[in-house]
Amino acid sequence: MSSADGQGEWGGNLDIRDAAPGRRLYLPVSHPGGLFYLGDV
């Protein structure tokens, strides 16, 4: 398991070397109906 120090619970700028196909990233939902955006992976 890896952690992203210095990031808020919203994710922020996640530059994690352990991010790879088959891995999981858990982020809490802070707003009902909120959308998820992922880019530059």
VMD Tcl script that draws the C-alpha trace (Angstrom):
set ca {
  {0.00 0.00 0.00}
  {1.19 3.51 -0.81}
  {0.09 6.90 0.47}
  {0.28 10.34 -1.10}
  {1.66 12.63 1.60}
  {0.61 16.25 1.51}
  {-2.55 15.67 -0.52}
  {-6.04 16.35 0.77}
  {-8.78 13.75 0.85}
  {-9.89 15.01 -2.60}
  {-6.80 13.51 -4.23}
  {-5.05 16.57 -5.60}
  {-2.01 16.10 -7.83}
  {-1.24 12.42 -7.41}
  {2.11 11.41 -8.86}
  {2.32 7.86 -7.58}
  {4.81 5.41 -9.10}
  {2.73 2.52 -7.76}
  {-0.25 3.50 -9.96}
  {-0.52 0.75 -12.56}
  {-3.11 -1.43 -14.29}
  {-4.81 -3.66 -11.75}
  {-4.18 -1.28 -8.82}
  {-6.98 0.48 -6.92}
  {-7.30 4.07 -5.77}
  {-9.93 4.95 -3.18}
  {-11.14 8.55 -2.89}
  {-14.10 9.58 -0.72}
  {-17.22 11.15 -2.22}
  {-17.67 14.57 -0.59}
  {-20.69 15.80 -2.55}
  {-23.79 13.81 -3.56}
  {-23.89 13.58 -7.36}
  {-20.29 14.76 -7.66}
  {-18.38 13.85 -10.83}
  {-14.97 12.25 -11.19}
  {-12.31 13.51 -13.61}
  {-9.03 11.81 -14.36}
  {-6.43 13.08 -16.78}
  {-2.78 12.79 -17.76}
  {-2.38 9.24 -16.60}
}
mol new
graphics top color blue
foreach p $ca { graphics top sphere $p radius 0.5 }
foreach p [lrange $ca 0 end-1] q [lrange $ca 1 end] { graphics top cylinder $p $q radius 0.2 }
display resetview
